[in-house]
Amino acid sequence: MDYTTFLWTTFAIFLTMATFSFLYKDNPFYKIAEHLVVGVSAGYFVIILWHNGLVPNLFQRLADGNWYYFWLNSSSPWYLVPALLGLMMWTRFSKKWSWVSRWPMALYIGISAGVAIPVEMSARVNKQLYASMSKISFENFWGVGSFDLFDTASGLAQVFIFIGAISALIYFFFSKEHKGWFGGIATFGIWILMIGFGASFGFTVMHRLSLFINRMQDIKAWGIVAFDNSPAPNPNYGAEYQIVFWLLVILVTLYAVKEIVAHMKTKSTT
């Protein structure tokens, strides 16, 4: 790791620890990391949209036209229509002309809804219905080779999926009071829903833990580069790495001392 890479890696580790500092309380280090994430993300996506959206889909389409003709002599002048709609969106910042932005916004929402709703229905409704109505495999009813309730090739698993889906739907059927056998099915539907929510939550937690482990591994790798002065040291080891580290330590220590002094002054006045 060269010195420039080490500096950027050190900055990344500092931002990681600054983000974790929010576990203590809101502080300037966390605010620095928060503002950097928001600002850099906004700038990054603006550049991505410019180069992947406007340039290939607008400017390159009108490149054979002339600007002093407002690109009307281009072979694809109809691309001026979405360009004009995009410009109309900017009237949102004017109190007098903000109503103009409602037209492109209405078109955008209408087209997006028309495209998204069939896709969502197909992915989240139709395919789920098809999966719950698959043909039961009586040949492998108890599993392939051995009893396995969770084997997707098992007919028993298919029956369980069907019963679980019906029970979860019955729980949301409020036209009949949840009592007796109907209430028992609805209660089983609650168990199915809780299993689904628990699995989703567990997957989210594991995903966040994997990110946390990755950051800890980066910190460990950074520490090896900065402090590996063993008999077989890192070939890129240098005193300047520790200088950067101790500067960060001094910065954090000064902030901690400032917090302690402020707390003591507040306590003495009360």
GUSEFI-633105 format. One record per residue (C-alpha): x, y, z; residue in one letter. Coordinates in nm, 3 decimals. Layout:
// residues N
       xx       yy       zz  res
        X        Y        Z    A
...
// end
This chain:
// residues 270
       xx       yy       zz  res
    0.000    0.000    0.000    M
    0.159    0.329   -0.109    D
    0.135    0.645    0.098    Y
   -0.146    0.803   -0.109    T
   -0.358    0.490   -0.081    T
   -0.284    0.478    0.291    F
   -0.411    0.835    0.335    L
   -0.738    0.757    0.158    W
   -0.775    0.433    0.354    T
   -0.708    0.622    0.677    T
   -0.974    0.875    0.581    F
   -1.221    0.589    0.518    A
   -1.141    0.434    0.857    I
   -1.183    0.773    1.025    F
   -1.528    0.816    0.866    L
   -1.624    0.466    0.980    T
   -1.530    0.541    1.341    M
   -1.693    0.884    1.314    A
   -2.018    0.717    1.212    T
   -1.992    0.470    1.502    F
   -1.939    0.765    1.739    S
   -2.311    0.840    1.710    F
   -2.362    0.548    1.949    L
   -2.219    0.781    2.213    Y
   -2.412    1.092    2.109    K
   -2.446    1.338    1.822    D
   -2.109    1.504    1.773    N
   -1.907    1.697    1.510    P
   -1.729    1.384    1.384    F
   -2.059    1.216    1.305    Y
   -2.191    1.532    1.138    K
   -1.881    1.545    0.915    I
   -1.937    1.185    0.804    A
   -2.311    1.239    0.757    E
   -2.271    1.553    0.547    H
   -1.999    1.391    0.336    L
   -2.218    1.089    0.261    V
   -2.514    1.305    0.158    V
   -2.306    1.552   -0.042    G
   -2.085    1.298   -0.219    V
   -2.385    1.074   -0.298    S
   -2.580    1.366   -0.445    A
   -2.282    1.479   -0.655    G
   -2.208    1.124   -0.768    Y
   -2.563    1.059   -0.887    F
   -2.581    1.396   -1.064    V
   -2.272    1.301   -1.266    I
   -2.409    0.950   -1.333    I
   -2.741    1.092   -1.456    L
   -2.561    1.346   -1.670    W
   -2.329    1.099   -1.846    H
   -2.568    0.801   -1.855    N
   -2.892    0.992   -1.907    G
   -2.873    1.335   -2.068    L
   -2.561    1.289   -2.281    V
   -2.653    0.962   -2.461    P
   -3.033    1.010   -2.461    N
   -3.056    1.380   -2.547    L
   -2.737    1.553   -2.660    F
   -2.611    1.268   -2.878    Q
   -2.958    1.223   -3.031    R
   -2.960    1.590   -3.135    L
   -2.591    1.609   -3.228    A
   -2.662    1.630   -3.602    D
   -2.866    1.949   -3.554    G
   -2.761    2.311   -3.495    N
   -2.817    2.496   -3.171    W
   -2.906    2.823   -3.348    Y
   -3.201    2.639   -3.503    Y
   -3.282    2.507   -3.156    F
   -3.195    2.159   -3.294    W
   -3.518    2.156   -3.497    L
   -3.315    2.057   -3.805    N
   -3.200    1.740   -3.627    S
   -3.303    1.402   -3.763    S
   -3.466    1.329   -3.425    S
   -3.634    1.658   -3.323    P
   -3.894    1.480   -3.110    W
   -3.631    1.441   -2.838    Y
   -3.685    1.812   -2.771    L
   -4.021    1.724   -2.614    V
   -3.877    1.541   -2.307    P
   -3.606    1.811   -2.292    A
   -3.874    2.078   -2.273    L
   -4.063    1.881   -2.008    L
   -3.742    1.856   -1.807    G
   -3.692    2.232   -1.826    L
   -4.051    2.284   -1.713    M
   -3.967    2.096   -1.393    M
   -3.734    2.381   -1.292    W
   -4.027    2.622   -1.266    T
   -4.090    2.453   -0.932    R
   -3.851    2.707   -0.779    F
   -4.068    3.001   -0.891    S
   -4.371    3.100   -0.684    K
   -4.541    3.254   -0.989    K
   -4.473    2.976   -1.240    W
   -4.455    2.670   -1.014    S
   -4.786    2.544   -1.154    W
   -4.610    2.471   -1.485    V
   -4.409    2.192   -1.319    S
   -4.731    2.001   -1.251    R
   -4.760    1.899   -1.617    W
   -4.427    1.716   -1.652    P
   -4.470    1.578   -1.299    M
   -4.813    1.438   -1.385    A
   -4.676    1.279   -1.704    L
   -4.380    1.132   -1.516    Y
   -4.594    0.984   -1.239    I
   -4.853    0.853   -1.484    G
   -4.598    0.685   -1.710    I
   -4.402    0.546   -1.413    S
   -4.719    0.403   -1.257    A
   -4.824    0.251   -1.590    G
   -4.485    0.082   -1.629    V
   -4.432   -0.019   -1.266    A
   -4.776   -0.156   -1.176    I
   -4.779   -0.442   -1.435    P
   -4.421   -0.534   -1.342    V
   -4.502   -0.536   -0.971    E
   -4.821   -0.735   -1.029    M
   -4.628   -0.991   -1.231    S
   -4.337   -1.022   -0.986    A
   -4.513   -0.987   -0.651    R
   -4.865   -1.118   -0.715    V
   -4.889   -1.345   -1.020    N
   -4.568   -1.539   -0.960    K
   -4.656   -1.580   -0.592    Q
   -4.994   -1.718   -0.691    L
   -4.835   -1.956   -0.942    Y
   -4.590   -2.077   -0.676    A
   -4.872   -2.151   -0.430    S
   -5.071   -2.345   -0.692    M
   -4.796   -2.572   -0.820    S
   -4.875   -2.938   -0.880    K
   -4.825   -3.157   -0.574    I
   -4.558   -3.421   -0.621    S
   -4.697   -3.738   -0.466    F
   -4.397   -3.940   -0.577    E
   -4.168   -3.728   -0.358    N
   -4.430   -3.629   -0.102    F
   -4.197   -3.680    0.198    W
   -3.888   -3.541    0.027    G
   -3.624   -3.668   -0.211    V
   -3.456   -3.965   -0.044    G
   -3.554   -3.866    0.312    S
   -3.812   -3.668    0.506    F
   -3.753   -3.298    0.446    D
   -4.034   -3.051    0.504    L
   -3.839   -2.765    0.346    F
   -3.735   -2.948    0.029    D
   -3.889   -2.754   -0.261    T
   -3.933   -3.081   -0.452    A
   -4.135   -3.223   -0.163    S
   -4.511   -3.244   -0.206    G
   -4.548   -3.187    0.169    L
   -4.364   -2.853    0.136    A
   -4.600   -2.752   -0.144    Q
   -4.901   -2.835    0.071    V
   -4.752   -2.638    0.360    F
   -4.693   -2.335    0.135    I
   -5.052   -2.349    0.010    F
   -5.200   -2.380    0.361    I
   -4.976   -2.100    0.489    G
   -5.078   -1.864    0.206    A
   -5.448   -1.934    0.259    I
   -5.416   -1.891    0.638    S
   -5.235   -1.557    0.602    A
   -5.506   -1.432    0.364    L
   -5.781   -1.547    0.603    I
   -5.623   -1.340    0.882    Y
   -5.695   -1.026    0.673    F
   -6.057   -1.132    0.614    F
   -6.245   -0.918    0.866    F
   -6.600   -0.973    0.741    S
   -6.624   -1.278    0.969    K
   -6.533   -1.273    1.338    E
   -6.213   -1.460    1.418    H
   -6.364   -1.726    1.643    K
   -6.378   -2.103    1.641    G
   -6.215   -2.291    1.354    W
   -6.201   -1.970    1.149    F
   -6.015   -1.794    1.431    G
   -5.776   -2.090    1.459    G
   -5.686   -2.062    1.091    I
   -5.641   -1.685    1.131    A
   -5.410   -1.745    1.428    T
   -5.204   -1.985    1.219    F
   -5.193   -1.713    0.954    G
   -5.040   -1.477    1.214    I
   -4.767   -1.736    1.282    W
   -4.693   -1.756    0.908    I
   -4.675   -1.376    0.885    L
   -4.442   -1.358    1.187    M
   -4.215   -1.622    1.033    I
   -4.199   -1.419    0.712    G
   -4.132   -1.091    0.896    F
   -3.873   -1.258    1.116    G
   -3.690   -1.406    0.819    A
   -3.687   -1.067    0.644    S
   -3.562   -0.893    0.957    F
   -3.296   -1.160    1.012    G
   -3.177   -1.123    0.653    F
   -3.153   -0.743    0.700    T
   -2.958   -0.782    1.023    V
   -2.718   -1.032    0.867    M
   -2.664   -0.797    0.574    H
   -2.577   -0.512    0.811    R
   -2.351   -0.741    1.013    L
   -2.167   -0.843    0.698    S
   -2.104   -0.473    0.626    L
   -1.982   -0.425    0.984    F
   -1.747   -0.725    0.958    I
   -1.612   -0.589    0.630    N
   -1.533   -0.256    0.793    R
   -1.362   -0.431    1.086    M
   -1.150   -0.630    0.842    Q
   -1.049   -0.307    0.668    D
   -0.953   -0.155    1.003    I
   -0.740   -0.460    1.081    K
   -0.568   -0.442    0.741    A
   -0.508   -0.071    0.792    W
   -0.355   -0.136    1.134    G
   -0.117   -0.395    0.990    I
    0.012   -0.143    0.737    V
    0.042    0.137    0.994    A
    0.203   -0.058    1.279    F
    0.371   -0.364    1.135    D
    0.727   -0.299    1.259    N
    0.792   -0.661    1.344    S
    1.111   -0.850    1.247    P
    0.938   -0.914    0.912    A
    0.768   -0.578    0.862    P
    0.542   -0.464    0.587    N
    0.768   -0.349    0.299    P
    0.581   -0.019    0.276    N
    0.598    0.051    0.648    Y
    0.707    0.404    0.738    G
    0.699    0.644    1.031    A
    0.470    0.881    0.837    E
    0.188    0.627    0.872    Y
    0.204    0.650    1.249    Q
    0.220    1.029    1.228    I
   -0.118    1.031    1.054    V
   -0.256    0.793    1.317    F
   -0.136    1.001    1.611    W
   -0.274    1.319    1.455    L
   -0.616    1.153    1.449    L
   -0.571    1.037    1.809    V
   -0.481    1.392    1.919    I
   -0.785    1.531    1.735    L
   -1.023    1.288    1.904    V
   -0.854    1.338    2.244    T
   -0.890    1.717    2.223    L
   -1.259    1.678    2.149    Y
   -1.299    1.438    2.444    A
   -1.122    1.682    2.678    V
   -1.344    1.965    2.552    K
   -1.655    1.755    2.625    E
   -1.533    1.668    2.975    I
   -1.453    2.033    3.060    V
   -1.792    2.147    2.929    A
   -1.966    1.878    3.135    H
   -1.777    1.979    3.451    M
   -1.864    2.347    3.400    K
   -2.231    2.261    3.351    T
   -2.229    2.042    3.662    K
   -2.061    2.313    3.875    S
   -2.316    2.578    3.771    T
   -2.607    2.352    3.865    T
// end
